Amino acid sequence: MSIVVRNITKLFGNQKALNNVSFEIKKGEIVGFLGPNGAGKSTLMKILTTSIQADAGEAEINGFNVRSDKKNVQKSVGYLPEHNPLYLDMYVREYLAFNAEVYRTDKMRIGQVIDQTGLTPEVQKKIGQLSKGYRQRVGLAAALLHAPEVLILDEPTTGLDPNQLLEIRKLIQQIGKEKTILLSTHIMKEVEAVCDRVLIIDKGVLVADKKLEELREMTEQIIEVEFDYRVEEVVLEKLPHVVQVKNIVGFVYEITFDTAKDMRSALFDFAHDNELKTLQLSRKNKNLESLFTEITGKKEYRE
């Protein structure tokens, strides 16, 4: 495993920023790390990068313990924090050369990461002259200099315009072909576009660890059906697992079921038993924004 987190707990005074968090990430996965503000995302990322220590539990990066083997962890991980710390008066190549000396990395890597992150057109400029999108590229280039196997990216696209968003997402996808990436973000479309899997944390507790399709199956499903004849809503409400029935227009109904089981076959059977024809039948997936709100709003997680 590239990242292993076992029962991590972190206290700030009397507040539990992290409460017994555990998960594993395999080599080559791009995993989205989601949660409301203050949920504990940045705290866990700082623990994984050895910036702070947990009060309980253990974590490993590429088999190296973040508490007892910090140097090897730091060699194995590239970290882009939420607030990208850059020396704005330095030129791009100068800044990367400075970081290469800190990492004691072969200077040949500088040209390689400049090409990899698309910085070539801006390499002669001072960092302070760059757009925010290119500044993020500089941060990524610095994180990649020592050829780490794991990348931890904390809100890497915050404040970028739509074009810059697409460019950085594409870059992360390309890098993810060779690296393991843990990506914190508030942008749900970014998760759907880039990530293989999702971790959701709420008030320091890990409340979901699923692939995207599995995550959608955790919640209600909505099926839109059109019959050739009107059906009273109270009749449809007697179907198993029905939460809500809406007559959208004419003979078209939107039915919400509280189950992961595909209920389309049940609607086919209902139509057959009641001598109805099914003119259309489609299952709607909830978007990730509504799933996120639903999961983090569950009472059992928030108490």
PERA-V603747 format. One record per backbone hydrogen bond with DSSP energy under -1.0 kcal/mol. CO is the residue of the C=O (numbers start at 1). NH is the residue of the N-H. E is the energy in kcal/mol with one decimal. If there is no record, write none. Layout:
co/nh/e
CO/NH/E
CO/NH/E
This chain:
co/nh/e
2/62/-2.8
3/25/-2.7
4/60/-2.7
5/23/-1.9
6/58/-2.2
8/21/-2.6
9/55/-2.3
9/56/-1.6
10/17/-1.9
10/18/-1.7
12/15/-1.8
15/12/-2.9
18/10/-1.7
21/8/-2.8
23/5/-2.9
25/2/-1.6
25/3/-1.9
26/29/-1.7
29/181/-2.6
30/196/-3.3
30/197/-1.2
31/183/-3.0
32/199/-3.1
33/185/-1.1
34/201/-2.9
36/39/-1.8
39/204/-2.0
40/44/-2.1
41/45/-2.2
42/46/-2.3
43/47/-1.8
44/48/-2.5
45/49/-1.4
46/51/-2.2
46/52/-1.1
47/50/-1.4
56/9/-2.3
58/6/-3.2
59/66/-2.4
60/4/-2.3
61/64/-2.1
64/61/-2.4
65/69/-2.3
69/73/-1.8
70/74/-2.8
71/75/-1.6
72/76/-1.3
73/77/-1.3
76/150/-2.0
78/152/-3.0
80/154/-2.9
87/90/-1.7
88/128/-2.5
90/127/-2.8
91/95/-3.0
92/96/-2.2
93/97/-2.3
94/98/-2.2
95/99/-2.1
96/100/-2.2
97/101/-1.8
98/102/-1.8
99/103/-2.6
100/105/-2.9
106/109/-2.1
107/110/-1.4
108/112/-1.2
109/113/-2.6
110/114/-1.9
111/115/-2.0
112/116/-2.5
113/117/-2.2
114/119/-2.4
115/118/-1.1
119/122/-1.7
120/123/-1.0
122/125/-2.0
123/93/-1.0
125/92/-2.0
126/129/-1.8
127/130/-1.6
131/135/-2.1
132/136/-2.2
133/137/-1.4
134/138/-2.0
135/139/-2.2
136/140/-2.4
137/141/-2.7
138/142/-2.4
139/143/-2.0
140/144/-1.6
144/147/-2.3
149/180/-2.3
150/78/-2.8
151/182/-2.5
152/80/-2.5
153/184/-3.1
155/158/-1.2
157/160/-1.8
161/165/-2.7
162/166/-2.0
163/167/-1.9
164/168/-2.7
165/169/-2.6
166/170/-2.3
167/171/-2.0
168/172/-2.6
169/173/-2.5
170/174/-2.1
171/175/-2.6
172/176/-2.4
174/177/-1.1
175/178/-1.9
175/179/-1.5
180/151/-3.2
181/31/-3.0
182/153/-2.6
183/33/-3.4
184/155/-1.7
187/191/-1.3
188/192/-2.2
189/193/-1.9
190/194/-2.1
191/195/-2.2
197/32/-2.9
198/210/-2.2
199/34/-3.3
200/207/-2.5
200/208/-1.4
202/205/-1.8
204/19/-3.3
205/202/-2.8
208/200/-2.5
210/198/-3.3
211/215/-2.6
212/216/-2.0
213/217/-1.4
215/218/-1.2
216/219/-1.1
221/257/-2.9
222/284/-3.5
223/255/-3.0
224/282/-2.5
225/253/-3.2
226/279/-2.9
226/280/-1.2
232/235/-1.1
232/236/-1.5
233/237/-2.2
235/238/-1.3
236/239/-1.7
239/242/-1.3
241/258/-3.0
244/256/-2.7
246/254/-2.9
249/252/-2.7
251/227/-1.9
252/248/-1.7
253/225/-2.6
254/246/-2.3
255/223/-2.8
256/243/-3.6
256/244/-1.3
257/221/-2.2
257/259/-1.0
263/267/-1.5
264/268/-2.1
265/269/-2.4
266/270/-2.2
267/271/-2.4
268/272/-2.4
269/273/-2.8
270/274/-1.5
271/276/-3.4
272/275/-1.4
277/228/-1.0
280/226/-2.5
282/224/-3.0
284/222/-1.2
287/291/-1.9
288/292/-2.8
289/293/-2.2
290/294/-2.3
291/295/-2.8
292/296/-2.6
293/297/-1.1
295/298/-1.1
298/301/-1.3
298/302/-1.3
299/303/-1.2
